[in-house]
Amino acid sequence: MEKYLNRTNLNFINQLFMLALPIIFQNFLSASMALMDTLMVGQLNETAIAAVGIANQFVFIFIVVQFGTHSGISIFTAQYWGQKDIASIKKLVGIGLMAGFTVCSLFTFVALVIPDTMMALYSKDTDVIRLGSGYLRIVGISFVISVVSYTYRYSLRCMGVVKLPMYASMIAVPLNIVLNYILIFGKLGCPELGVNGAAIATCISRFAEGFALVGIVYYKKYPIAAKISEMLDFDFPFFKKIFRTCWPVFLNELFWAIGISLYSLVYARLGTESIAAVNIVASIENFMLIPFYGMFHAGAIIIGNTIGSGRDDDAYLYGKYLLILQFVMAIFAGAIMILSVDMILSFFKISEGTYMNAHHLMFVAGAVLCFKITNFTNVISVLRGGGDTRFGFLLDFTGIWCIGVPMAFFGAFFLHLPVYWGMALVATEEIYKLCIGIVRFSSRKWIRNLVKE
């Protein structure tokens, strides 16, 4: 038994890092792009930081909803890949594109037609609304190519092809950084476009990434290089089976993103200094989460493939190893955030009030990181990878909407707490999700072979 456990453990670790490292590197590139945007825009003024941060809240909701759409479909892709059913995987690509474009149409309409209305929900500052609306109108153009990128990226990952999306990002990120420098600050004879320059750079880079990814998929004839007829070759029972499992994932990410966005709305109402500090710390935290997101995706793929091949006991052990590994890594990452706070904030040209808020927020974010990471791992990698999408949805929904959002409004508008104490109150949702989630994991009820069902 001990030899079996050791062999299983080593097999899991090898698979995890083979899949995770390219994903981590790709996420590192993407996060570097976002961080460089924040740093370069941060050289302008606090109004620019706040405007881009608020506009990116809408972009964030779009990305998370797309993640929910394709993450749900990826559960089936991983299990069908475990059975080497290529025809069904091509059908899933078609369903993913249709679902993604349906959601995209709504977000594109808001971004292009009524961005000022969306910005006004978060800020009363007319300069912030004006700058953010201009940014959003430009970035919104790239939503359509983002759907294509997400569909093929997640399908490839579920099949173990993780380097190709990384190569596409290696094209997009340096391009974005160079264009940012040229267009924001008006270098090489170009006009100084400020916030709009950052938006143009982001838009061009996303189109470059999408065309590169899809072009290589069809040029190299990967299994998901499907014809339109193959993508649409599914019947209603097949679609119904996919939809029954995917809708909780979609709603999970939608309500989670809206809840997180509401936090930003509350923080923005506390003033430009508060939301600027939150945006700075959020950028740093997202950067620190890079290794973990790679593990989330790799763990979900492995667990899905394992269940699809009929090895339920191994799937449970893999989930256990993953939770322990992520928790230990998160403790170290939180400590780094706390200990390096002064060095990080020295890169931003911000007022004393913004600096103080960001300084305290970094301590809060670092302290709760281990709980947040464990919950992400459990919901995204274990429960969702195992097919238990409804419980994951209920866990996230009740945590955010019954604890997190009420705490945010209560702390800000009734107790009139500073933004960092408000964030600390919101973090109590992580304790709730941790306690309930671990009980669900231990029950093994999350292990579901969706392909056989």
LOBA-121861 format. One line per field, with one value per residue (C-alpha): residue number from 1; x, y, z; residue in three letters. Coordinates in nm, 3 decimals. Layout:
N
nr	(NUM|...) .
px	(X|...) .
py	(Y|...) .
pz	(Z|...) .
rest	(ALA|...) .
//
This chain:
453
nr	(1|2|3|4|5|6|7|8|9|10|11|12|13|14|15|16|17|18|19|20|21|22|23|24|25|26|27|28|29|30|31|32|33|34|35|36|37|38|39|40|41|42|43|44|45|46|47|48|49|50|51|52|53|54|55|56|57|58|59|60|61|62|63|64|65|66|67|68|69|70|71|72|73|74|75|76|77|78|79|80|81|82|83|84|85|86|87|88|89|90|91|92|93|94|95|96|97|98|99|100|101|102|103|104|105|106|107|108|109|110|111|112|113|114|115|116|117|118|119|120|121|122|123|124|125|126|127|128|129|130|131|132|133|134|135|136|137|138|139|140|141|142|143|144|145|146|147|148|149|150|151|152|153|154|155|156|157|158|159|160|161|162|163|164|165|166|167|168|169|170|171|172|173|174|175|176|177|178|179|180|181|182|183|184|185|186|187|188|189|190|191|192|193|194|195|196|197|198|199|200|201|202|203|204|205|206|207|208|209|210|211|212|213|214|215|216|217|218|219|220|221|222|223|224|225|226|227|228|229|230|231|232|233|234|235|236|237|238|239|240|241|242|243|244|245|246|247|248|249|250|251|252|253|254|255|256|257|258|259|260|261|262|263|264|265|266|267|268|269|270|271|272|273|274|275|276|277|278|279|280|281|282|283|284|285|286|287|288|289|290|291|292|293|294|295|296|297|298|299|300|301|302|303|304|305|306|307|308|309|310|311|312|313|314|315|316|317|318|319|320|321|322|323|324|325|326|327|328|329|330|331|332|333|334|335|336|337|338|339|340|341|342|343|344|345|346|347|348|349|350|351|352|353|354|355|356|357|358|359|360|361|362|363|364|365|366|367|368|369|370|371|372|373|374|375|376|377|378|379|380|381|382|383|384|385|386|387|388|389|390|391|392|393|394|395|396|397|398|399|400|401|402|403|404|405|406|407|408|409|410|411|412|413|414|415|416|417|418|419|420|421|422|423|424|425|426|427|428|429|430|431|432|433|434|435|436|437|438|439|440|441|442|443|444|445|446|447|448|449|450|451|452|453) .
px	(0.000|0.283|0.454|0.124|0.076|0.432|0.394|0.060|0.207|0.505|0.285|0.059|0.346|0.503|0.174|0.091|0.413|0.431|0.091|0.120|0.457|0.360|0.026|0.209|0.446|0.157|-0.026|0.299|0.312|-0.054|-0.018|0.299|0.099|-0.168|0.093|0.287|-0.039|-0.093|0.266|0.272|-0.070|0.039|0.303|0.024|-0.188|-0.430|-0.731|-0.589|-0.522|-0.877|-1.031|-0.846|-0.903|-1.279|-1.304|-1.111|-1.373|-1.611|-1.342|-1.280|-1.647|-1.632|-1.319|-1.457|-1.790|-1.600|-1.388|-1.706|-1.848|-1.536|-1.442|-1.774|-1.729|-1.369|-1.495|-1.636|-1.337|-1.103|-1.318|-1.373|-0.999|-0.953|-1.155|-0.990|-1.328|-1.213|-1.547|-1.721|-1.439|-1.490|-1.860|-1.762|-1.550|-1.858|-2.072|-1.800|-1.780|-2.158|-2.194|-1.897|-2.025|-2.372|-2.231|-1.985|-2.263|-2.403|-2.064|-1.963|-2.285|-2.226|-1.858|-1.919|-2.254|-2.306|-1.964|-2.028|-2.338|-2.133|-1.853|-2.104|-2.205|-1.860|-1.754|-1.897|-1.570|-1.639|-1.274|-1.264|-1.586|-1.458|-1.120|-1.264|-1.536|-1.281|-1.066|-1.361|-1.486|-1.152|-1.091|-1.446|-1.353|-1.124|-1.394|-1.486|-1.132|-1.100|-1.389|-1.202|-0.880|-1.050|-1.233|-0.921|-0.696|-0.908|-0.971|-0.598|-0.517|-0.764|-0.582|-0.246|-0.137|-0.031|0.269|0.082|-0.127|0.197|0.362|0.068|0.104|0.477|0.382|0.113|0.281|0.602|0.389|0.159|0.446|0.614|0.288|0.203|0.530|0.488|0.119|0.078|0.377|0.391|0.726|0.874|0.675|0.333|0.091|0.071|-0.260|-0.242|-0.520|-0.651|-0.302|-0.308|-0.645|-0.523|-0.215|-0.427|-0.670|-0.399|-0.218|-0.531|-0.601|-0.239|-0.265|-0.597|-0.488|-0.157|-0.326|-0.596|-0.357|-0.114|-0.398|-0.516|-0.172|-0.045|-0.380|-0.434|-0.731|-0.949|-0.886|-1.248|-1.453|-1.770|-1.978|-1.794|-1.847|-2.220|-2.267|-2.440|-2.799|-3.021|-2.955|-2.581|-2.629|-2.866|-2.610|-2.345|-2.581|-2.701|-2.348|-2.223|-2.496|-2.390|-2.031|-2.150|-2.368|-2.091|-1.845|-2.109|-2.230|-1.875|-1.756|-2.053|-1.990|-1.621|-1.721|-1.961|-1.670|-1.494|-1.811|-1.816|-1.444|-1.483|-1.758|-1.508|-1.306|-1.051|-0.765|-0.939|-1.016|-0.669|-0.516|-0.746|-0.652|-0.281|-0.307|-0.534|-0.270|-0.002|-0.222|-0.308|0.062|0.123|-0.158|0.015|0.163|-0.163|-0.378|-0.148|-0.202|-0.580|-0.607|-0.356|-0.520|-0.868|-0.738|-0.567|-0.866|-1.105|-0.886|-0.847|-1.220|-1.289|-1.056|-1.237|-0.977|-1.185|-0.952|-0.658|-0.871|-0.940|-0.570|-0.477|-0.725|-0.579|-0.221|-0.323|-0.499|-0.202|0.053|-0.142|-0.198|0.175|0.269|0.008|0.156|0.491|0.330|0.135|0.451|0.627|0.342|0.360|0.739|0.785|0.505|0.727|0.947|0.646|0.463|0.774|0.713|0.389|0.349|0.064|-0.048|0.018|-0.345|-0.337|-0.002|-0.135|-0.445|-0.243|0.008|-0.261|-0.446|-0.132|-0.118|-0.481|-0.440|-0.124|-0.279|-0.587|-0.413|-0.373|-0.749|-0.840|-0.607|-0.734|-1.093|-1.005|-0.828|-1.120|-1.387|-1.201|-0.967|-1.136|-1.514|-1.539|-1.278|-1.468|-1.799|-1.958|-2.046|-2.368|-2.212|-1.924|-2.175|-2.374|-2.059|-1.928|-2.272|-2.356|-2.006|-2.007|-2.373|-2.463|-2.137|-1.895|-2.123|-2.327|-2.001|-1.864|-2.170|-2.200|-1.835|-1.831|-2.170|-2.276|-1.951|-1.769|-1.452|-1.140|-1.109|-0.858|-1.084|-1.370|-1.161|-1.079|-1.451|-1.515|-1.244|-1.460|-1.636|-1.316|-1.337|-1.695|-1.608|-1.304|-1.500|-1.788|-1.567|-1.331|-1.626|-1.756|-1.414|-1.381|-1.724|-1.605|-1.950|-1.779|-1.639|-1.874|-1.806|-2.012|-1.933|-2.085|-2.377) .
py	(0.000|0.239|0.172|0.236|0.569|0.676|0.581|0.763|1.068|1.084|1.026|1.312|1.552|1.478|1.528|1.841|2.025|1.910|2.072|2.358|2.508|2.622|2.750|2.933|3.090|3.198|3.344|3.516|3.678|3.785|3.916|4.100|4.270|4.378|4.484|4.684|4.855|4.951|5.067|5.274|5.428|5.483|5.725|5.957|6.026|5.873|5.961|5.751|5.460|5.476|5.507|5.211|5.007|5.065|5.000|4.678|4.570|4.534|4.357|4.136|4.033|3.952|3.739|3.556|3.481|3.350|3.144|3.004|2.918|2.741|2.597|2.413|2.275|2.184|1.937|1.728|1.793|1.652|1.343|1.281|1.318|1.052|0.826|0.965|1.066|1.332|1.368|1.475|1.718|1.891|1.927|2.087|2.343|2.443|2.470|2.674|2.922|2.965|3.012|3.249|3.468|3.483|3.622|3.842|4.025|4.172|4.283|4.431|4.634|4.783|4.857|5.025|5.196|5.280|5.265|5.594|5.443|5.150|5.377|5.599|5.300|5.300|5.663|6.014|6.169|6.307|6.277|5.914|5.842|6.019|5.844|5.503|5.525|5.599|5.308|5.069|5.162|5.064|4.749|4.628|4.576|4.290|4.091|3.890|3.761|3.687|3.437|3.250|3.251|3.118|2.842|2.698|2.765|2.568|2.286|2.249|2.250|1.970|1.760|1.830|2.075|2.361|2.506|2.640|2.895|2.996|3.063|3.281|3.484|3.520|3.707|3.924|4.037|4.196|4.359|4.505|4.640|4.807|4.957|5.075|5.264|5.419|5.510|5.611|5.843|5.945|5.795|5.739|6.026|5.899|6.128|6.099|5.913|5.833|5.597|5.552|5.447|5.168|5.052|5.049|4.850|4.594|4.560|4.504|4.252|4.043|4.021|3.918|3.647|3.510|3.493|3.331|3.064|2.964|2.985|2.737|2.502|2.465|2.478|2.197|2.012|1.962|1.737|2.044|2.185|2.112|2.206|2.407|2.101|1.896|2.169|2.176|1.799|1.759|1.675|1.809|1.524|1.590|1.965|1.904|1.685|1.957|2.235|2.050|2.045|2.376|2.614|2.603|2.684|2.975|3.113|3.048|3.267|3.527|3.583|3.560|3.826|4.052|4.012|4.099|4.395|4.512|4.516|4.756|4.964|4.999|5.083|5.338|5.516|5.569|5.795|5.798|5.727|5.414|5.265|5.354|5.167|4.868|4.855|4.865|4.584|4.379|4.399|4.280|4.001|3.881|3.868|3.658|3.421|3.324|2.992|2.898|2.956|2.722|2.460|2.519|2.443|2.158|1.996|2.015|1.859|1.571|1.500|1.513|1.283|1.044|1.019|0.983|0.681|0.523|0.572|0.734|0.649|0.811|1.121|1.157|1.121|1.376|1.622|1.572|1.624|1.936|2.100|2.043|2.165|2.481|2.567|2.547|2.752|3.015|3.070|3.158|3.380|3.571|3.628|3.768|4.014|4.139|4.165|4.340|4.597|4.908|4.806|4.736|5.059|5.265|5.209|5.411|5.789|5.817|6.045|5.975|5.869|5.620|5.486|5.429|5.250|5.031|4.954|4.819|4.643|4.447|4.316|4.204|4.041|3.859|3.732|3.575|3.442|3.086|3.057|3.210|2.981|2.669|2.762|2.833|2.498|2.311|2.475|2.503|2.203|1.946|1.998|2.133|1.896|1.610|1.720|1.850|2.186|2.255|2.230|2.453|2.708|2.704|2.733|3.037|3.197|3.177|3.285|3.601|3.702|3.598|3.704|3.898|4.155|4.233|4.274|4.515|4.741|4.713|4.804|5.095|5.260|5.172|5.138|5.386|5.180|5.252|5.045|4.801|4.713|4.670|4.422|4.236|4.198|4.069|3.806|3.625|3.460|3.261|3.100|2.991|2.842|2.664|2.486|2.374|2.293|2.059|1.861|1.817|1.707|1.446|1.299|1.202|1.295|1.529|1.239|1.205|1.039|1.274|1.094|0.768|0.947) .
pz	(0.000|0.087|-0.247|-0.426|-0.247|-0.322|-0.687|-0.707|-0.539|-0.775|-1.078|-0.972|-0.901|-1.240|-1.426|-1.227|-1.299|-1.663|-1.719|-1.471|-1.566|-1.919|-1.783|-1.505|-1.755|-1.976|-1.675|-1.579|-1.921|-1.904|-1.549|-1.649|-1.921|-1.672|-1.417|-1.675|-1.774|-1.412|-1.364|-1.685|-1.631|-1.270|-1.400|-1.516|-1.205|-0.955|-1.171|-1.455|-1.218|-1.084|-1.434|-1.580|-1.264|-1.270|-1.646|-1.595|-1.340|-1.633|-1.836|-1.532|-1.523|-1.894|-1.848|-1.546|-1.718|-2.020|-1.782|-1.628|-1.970|-2.095|-1.756|-1.744|-2.094|-2.008|-1.748|-2.033|-2.259|-1.992|-1.937|-2.310|-2.364|-2.097|-2.330|-2.648|-2.793|-3.043|-3.221|-2.897|-2.817|-3.154|-3.074|-2.743|-2.929|-3.128|-2.815|-2.645|-2.934|-2.953|-2.578|-2.566|-2.851|-2.695|-2.371|-2.561|-2.749|-2.426|-2.291|-2.626|-2.641|-2.295|-2.368|-2.703|-2.653|-2.285|-2.111|-1.928|-1.763|-1.637|-1.512|-1.328|-1.115|-0.958|-0.944|-0.930|-1.047|-1.397|-1.501|-1.394|-1.587|-1.899|-1.905|-1.816|-2.083|-2.354|-2.238|-2.234|-2.582|-2.730|-2.525|-2.594|-2.959|-2.854|-2.673|-2.983|-3.043|-2.671|-2.701|-2.974|-2.769|-2.455|-2.643|-2.804|-2.506|-2.257|-2.503|-2.568|-2.197|-2.126|-2.385|-2.224|-2.496|-2.270|-2.455|-2.757|-2.560|-2.390|-2.726|-2.832|-2.512|-2.578|-2.895|-2.734|-2.414|-2.549|-2.819|-2.553|-2.343|-2.641|-2.768|-2.416|-2.393|-2.738|-2.718|-2.352|-2.344|-2.714|-2.816|-3.165|-3.311|-3.197|-3.010|-2.631|-2.585|-2.213|-2.098|-2.455|-2.562|-2.304|-2.441|-2.802|-2.703|-2.518|-2.810|-3.072|-2.850|-2.793|-3.165|-3.226|-2.959|-3.090|-3.455|-3.360|-3.144|-3.393|-3.688|-3.531|-3.427|-3.786|-3.945|-3.721|-3.745|-3.371|-3.279|-3.212|-3.561|-3.640|-3.942|-3.881|-3.971|-3.705|-3.444|-3.510|-3.535|-3.198|-3.108|-2.833|-2.582|-2.611|-2.563|-2.272|-2.095|-2.132|-2.028|-1.717|-1.577|-1.716|-1.603|-1.234|-1.338|-1.554|-1.273|-1.022|-1.211|-1.303|-0.945|-0.812|-1.058|-0.985|-0.611|-0.649|-0.864|-0.595|-0.353|-0.589|-0.613|-0.236|-0.224|-0.506|-0.314|-0.032|-0.262|-0.543|-0.300|-0.173|-0.515|-0.645|-0.349|-0.406|-0.775|-0.694|-0.438|-0.667|-0.941|-0.699|-0.563|-0.914|-0.990|-0.678|-0.782|-1.108|-0.986|-0.819|-1.128|-1.317|-1.046|-1.049|-1.419|-1.418|-1.114|-1.270|-1.592|-1.410|-1.187|-1.483|-1.695|-1.401|-1.332|-1.707|-1.715|-1.417|-1.139|-0.865|-0.576|-0.753|-0.819|-0.446|-0.360|-0.628|-0.481|-0.134|-0.253|-0.442|-0.146|0.083|-0.172|-0.254|0.114|0.195|-0.113|-0.024|0.322|0.166|-0.099|0.168|0.370|0.061|0.004|0.360|0.381|0.045|0.077|0.102|-0.189|-0.416|-0.337|-0.405|-0.780|-0.776|-0.781|-0.532|-0.251|0.116|0.171|-0.116|0.004|0.357|0.231|-0.004|0.272|0.506|0.225|0.140|0.495|0.481|0.138|0.246|0.569|0.407|0.096|0.227|0.293|-0.042|-0.235|-0.059|-0.145|-0.507|-0.530|-0.380|-0.596|-0.929|-0.927|-0.708|-0.702|-1.056|-1.197|-1.035|-1.190|-0.867|-1.019|-0.829|-0.484|-0.594|-0.717|-0.392|-0.183|-0.370|-0.400|-0.029|0.072|-0.138|-0.128|0.227|0.395|0.172|0.006|0.323|0.517|0.255|0.268|0.647|0.707|0.462|0.504|0.859|1.051|0.820|0.839|0.631|0.313|0.464|0.759|0.513|0.317|0.637|0.712|0.361|0.411|0.668|0.374|0.312|0.658|0.589|0.248|0.389|0.664|0.438|0.140|0.326|0.461|0.105|-0.018|0.255|0.168|-0.186|-0.321|-0.568|-0.774|-1.074|-1.410|-1.627|-1.954|-1.830|-1.672) .
rest	(MET|GLU|LYS|TYR|LEU|ASN|ARG|THR|ASN|LEU|ASN|PHE|ILE|ASN|GLN|LEU|PHE|MET|LEU|ALA|LEU|PRO|ILE|ILE|PHE|GLN|ASN|PHE|LEU|SER|ALA|SER|MET|ALA|LEU|MET|ASP|THR|LEU|MET|VAL|GLY|GLN|LEU|ASN|GLU|THR|ALA|ILE|ALA|ALA|VAL|GLY|ILE|ALA|ASN|GLN|PHE|VAL|PHE|ILE|PHE|ILE|VAL|VAL|GLN|PHE|GLY|THR|HIS|SER|GLY|ILE|SER|ILE|PHE|THR|ALA|GLN|TYR|TRP|GLY|GLN|LYS|ASP|ILE|ALA|SER|ILE|LYS|LYS|LEU|VAL|GLY|ILE|GLY|LEU|MET|ALA|GLY|PHE|THR|VAL|CYS|SER|LEU|PHE|THR|PHE|VAL|ALA|LEU|VAL|ILE|PRO|ASP|THR|MET|MET|ALA|LEU|TYR|SER|LYS|ASP|THR|ASP|VAL|ILE|ARG|LEU|GLY|SER|GLY|TYR|LEU|ARG|ILE|VAL|GLY|ILE|SER|PHE|VAL|ILE|SER|VAL|VAL|SER|TYR|THR|TYR|ARG|TYR|SER|LEU|ARG|CYS|MET|GLY|VAL|VAL|LYS|LEU|PRO|MET|TYR|ALA|SER|MET|ILE|ALA|VAL|PRO|LEU|ASN|ILE|VAL|LEU|ASN|TYR|ILE|LEU|ILE|PHE|GLY|LYS|LEU|GLY|CYS|PRO|GLU|LEU|GLY|VAL|ASN|GLY|ALA|ALA|ILE|ALA|THR|CYS|ILE|SER|ARG|PHE|ALA|GLU|GLY|PHE|ALA|LEU|VAL|GLY|ILE|VAL|TYR|TYR|LYS|LYS|TYR|PRO|ILE|ALA|ALA|LYS|ILE|SER|GLU|MET|LEU|ASP|PHE|ASP|PHE|PRO|PHE|PHE|LYS|LYS|ILE|PHE|ARG|THR|CYS|TRP|PRO|VAL|PHE|LEU|ASN|GLU|LEU|PHE|TRP|ALA|ILE|GLY|ILE|SER|LEU|TYR|SER|LEU|VAL|TYR|ALA|ARG|LEU|GLY|THR|GLU|SER|ILE|ALA|ALA|VAL|ASN|ILE|VAL|ALA|SER|ILE|GLU|ASN|PHE|MET|LEU|ILE|PRO|PHE|TYR|GLY|MET|PHE|HIS|ALA|GLY|ALA|ILE|ILE|ILE|GLY|ASN|THR|ILE|GLY|SER|GLY|ARG|ASP|ASP|ASP|ALA|TYR|LEU|TYR|GLY|LYS|TYR|LEU|LEU|ILE|LEU|GLN|PHE|VAL|MET|ALA|ILE|PHE|ALA|GLY|ALA|ILE|MET|ILE|LEU|SER|VAL|ASP|MET|ILE|LEU|SER|PHE|PHE|LYS|ILE|SER|GLU|GLY|THR|TYR|MET|ASN|ALA|HIS|HIS|LEU|MET|PHE|VAL|ALA|GLY|ALA|VAL|LEU|CYS|PHE|LYS|ILE|THR|ASN|PHE|THR|ASN|VAL|ILE|SER|VAL|LEU|ARG|GLY|GLY|GLY|ASP|THR|ARG|PHE|GLY|PHE|LEU|LEU|ASP|PHE|THR|GLY|ILE|TRP|CYS|ILE|GLY|VAL|PRO|MET|ALA|PHE|PHE|GLY|ALA|PHE|PHE|LEU|HIS|LEU|PRO|VAL|TYR|TRP|GLY|MET|ALA|LEU|VAL|ALA|THR|GLU|GLU|ILE|TYR|LYS|LEU|CYS|ILE|GLY|ILE|VAL|ARG|PHE|SER|SER|ARG|LYS|TRP|ILE|ARG|ASN|LEU|VAL|LYS|GLU) .
//
